[in-house]
Amino acid sequence: MKRTELVIMEVMLALFVFGIDKEGEVMIKGKNISKNFASRKIFWLLVIAVILLLVGIHFRTKSSSDISVKDAEKQIEENLRAAGVSEYEKIDLQAYEKQAGVDLSKYVSYRFFYTSDDLKIEAFLSAPIDLLGKKKSPCLIYNHGGNRSYGALKNVETTYYAYQFHTICVASNYRGCGKSEGTDAFGGDDVHDVIHLLDLCEKLDSVDTKNINMLGVSRGGMMTYETLREDQRIHKAVVVAGVADCTMNYEEREDMRSLLTELIGGTPEQLPEEYSRRSAVEWADEINTPLLIFHTTGDDKVSIKQADKLVKRLKKYQKDYEYVTFESNIHGDLRKTDVEKIRKSLETGT
């Protein structure tokens, strides 16, 4: 709603509360109170005062959340520097805006590097500018799927989720992925990269530290579960087609056995503790964050059996979760209703 329309509504509300009937008598909600005023001048002064008060409150509230793109960029850059980030660059969203067919003129996006376990980790931040300024807003940490260069973030993923869910969104390429230093550990010490990104989010002025959420897809679901096990700061978490049983994943994905053996350091028989560390089904009792889980019935990349197994254990331990399944053979598939469900879940502050 435009500012002028809001002002008109406020004036109409004032005139509804303090009105005059057809005979010119002073009214309050239909009751004649003319005789209670020493002078109608007092009445009109009161009406004017109420209108000015309403308009003043409106413009003061509105102006406190108004921020230009230039000011938003300045704020983000100052925040990044204050958080110890010295290497960052603004992302030009014009090409993505044209490709996606949406208006991104009120969004800002950055690529930057932060430190995790002495490694330089590549990350991205995107936000609608109306969530910046002096106000505190929700933040979403996105954990991507894939491994090494496959599935590594480009310049658009955080902008996509910032637009879809109207939230500040940050994400990192775990060590060994994209331009990040180090070696991909597929759910090993690279979980520290997610936790250190969470540390950085808490240093951003516009982030509501009590409303930092997490979204993980595929391998990113495994990273999300592991983060929830180690850190209690996440408000809510959403997992889509997430790996919940790494041993089952090894057994079901013959095409990934050599890769998993290389990334993890051995087979499930050789390193059962490492596969257990990456399997939320083994420690579901340690997850205390509300969960929203999506999985398609025909997913051939990450079997729905993994999600079913985890949900049974979450139920056993009386955890706070919701499980959504539907028929599809697309890995990581979501329907429009699912996207809206995630949006509403993230918007709810409780």
DANORLIN-V362769 format. One record per backbone hydrogen bond with DSSP energy under -1.0 kcal/mol. CO is the residue of the C=O (numbers start at 1). NH is the residue of the N-H. If there is no record, write none. Layout:
BEGIN
co: <CO CO>
nh: <NH NH>
END
This chain:
BEGIN
co: <2 3 4 5 6 7 8 9 10 11 12 13 14 19 21 25 26 27 28 31 33 34 39 40 41 42 43 44 45 46 47 48 49 50 51 52 53 54 55 56 57 58 59 60 62 68 69 70 71 72 73 74 75 76 77 78 79 80 81 87 89 93 94 95 96 97 97 104 106 108 109 110 111 112 114 116 119 120 121 122 123 124 125 126 127 128 129 137 138 139 140 141 143 147 149 150 156 157 158 159 160 161 168 169 170 171 174 177 181 188 189 190 191 192 193 194 195 196 197 198 200 201 204 206 208 211 212 213 214 215 216 217 218 218 218 219 220 221 222 223 224 225 226 227 236 237 238 239 240 244 245 246 247 248 249 253 256 257 258 259 260 261 267 271 272 273 276 279 280 283 284 290 291 292 293 294 296 303 304 305 306 307 308 309 310 311 312 313 314 315 320 322 324 326 328 330 335 336 337 338 339 340 341 342 343 344>
nh: <6 7 8 9 10 11 12 13 14 15 16 17 18 27 24 21 33 19 31 28 36 37 43 44 45 46 47 48 49 50 51 52 53 54 55 56 57 58 59 60 61 62 63 64 65 72 73 74 75 76 77 78 79 80 81 82 83 85 84 113 111 97 98 99 100 101 102 107 129 127 91 125 89 123 121 119 116 181 114 173 112 171 110 169 108 131 132 208 168 213 170 215 217 150 152 147 160 161 162 163 164 165 140 126 142 124 177 180 176 191 192 193 195 196 197 198 199 200 201 202 203 204 207 137 211 139 235 141 238 143 240 220 221 222 243 223 224 225 226 227 228 229 230 231 214 292 216 294 218 281 249 250 251 252 253 256 260 261 262 263 264 265 271 275 276 277 279 282 283 286 287 237 322 239 324 241 299 306 308 309 310 311 312 313 314 315 316 317 319 318 291 293 295 297 298 333 339 340 341 342 343 344 345 346 347 348>
END
